[in-house]
Amino acid sequence: MSKRWQYKIVELKPAFLGLRASVIEEKLVQLGAQGWELVSVTPNGVAVRLYLKKEQ
């Protein structure tokens, strides 16, 4: 039986002082705890888009 995936795109926008690596890491830890797996990261202007998936 083939796997079925759920997908999620999260956009992280910079705060007043920019987008710190610690902010991205904290968000990834939260999403990982929910079962999401990071697939890709792309810049979107000054923001960053995280593309994630998890098995249904």
Residue pairs with C-beta under 8 A, 6 or more apart in sequence:
3 55
4 55
4 56
5 53
5 54
5 55
5 56
6 53
6 54
6 55
6 56
7 51
7 52
7 53
8 31
8 36
8 51
8 52
8 53
8 54
9 49
9 50
9 51
9 52
10 27
10 31
10 49
10 50
10 52
11 44
11 47
11 48
11 49
11 50
12 19
12 23
12 24
12 27
12 47
12 48
12 49
12 50
13 19
13 46
13 47
14 46
14 47
15 23
19 46
19 47
19 48
24 48
24 50
27 50
28 38
28 50
31 38
31 50
31 52
32 38
34 54
35 54
35 55
36 52
36 53
36 54
37 52
37 53
37 54
38 50
38 51
38 52
39 51
39 52
39 53
40 50
40 51
41 48
41 49
41 50
41 51
42 48
42 49
42 51
43 49
